[in-house]
Amino acid sequence: MDFWKVVRVSNSRLTLAAEMKLPGEAFFDLKVERIDPESTCPVKLIHTVSFDPKGLLGFIYWYGLFPIHKLVFDRMAQALASRIEIEPHGR
């Protein structure tokens, strides 16, 4: 998937690790939680981005680009959420 490697996948969770050259290690985690099957939105998509910086350059990179990262990852999560298909509970 682009510059990401799948490091964990389960029925409700996907964790990707960045394979691009960065001053640290980056992970993108997506988790789907069932909340209320009777509601108009029976699931919640939780996305977590983490970065383990290496040295001062890593901190400068992450916090300097934070507004851009927030925009990109929020849009990515919104696009994924709009494509999630829900199966009725018990199938």
N, C-alpha and C positions, 0 to 999 in steps of 0.2 A: 504494500500500500504506500506508494509514493516514497517518502523517506522514513517510514515507520515500519517497525518489525513487531509482529504479534508475539507477546510474551506470555499472555494468559487469555484463555477463552473458556467460558462456561455458558450455561443456559441463560444467565442474566448479566454477565459481566465480560468486558473486553478491556484488556490492558495492552497498550502499545508503547514501545520504547523508540525514541528518536535514533535514527541511524545516520544523521547528518553530523558534520563536524561542528561541535559546540564546546564551549569552555565549561563543560559539566555534563550531567546526564539528565535527560528529560523524559517524562512519562506522561501519557494521556490515558486516563481511566474512564470508562463508560460503564454505568450500572443502571439497569432497569429494575425498578421496584413496583410491585403491584400495590395499589393503595385501596381503591374501592371499585369493584367490578360493576357497581350500579351507577357510578358517576359518568359524566360525559368524558372525563379523562381518567380512565382506570389505572394508569401507570404514571410513574414519575421517572424522568431521565436525569441521572446525576452524573455530571462530568467533573473530573478532578484533574488538574494539570499540576505536575510537580517538577521541580528542577533542583538538582543537587549541584550547586556551583563549585567549580574548581578555582580557588584563588580569587583575587580581587577582580580580575577580568570577567569571571563568571557572574559575580554580583553586578558589575556594571552592565554586562550584557542583559541579564534578566530584568533588572529594574529599569534600565534605559529603554528597553523594548516592551515593558509591561503593558502600556496602553494598546499597542499593536497586537500583542499576544492575546489580550482580553477580547478584543474585537474579533480576531480570527477564530479563537476557540469557542466563543459564544455563538458566532454564526455557524460554525461547524456543528455544534450541538443542536442548534435550532433546525438545521437542515436534516440532521439524522432523526430528530424527534418527529418531524413532519412525515417521515417515511416509515415509522414503526407501524407494523401491523399487529394487532392484538387478536389472539385466539381466545375464544370463550374459555373460562376457567373449567378445568376438568377434562379437557381434550387431550 
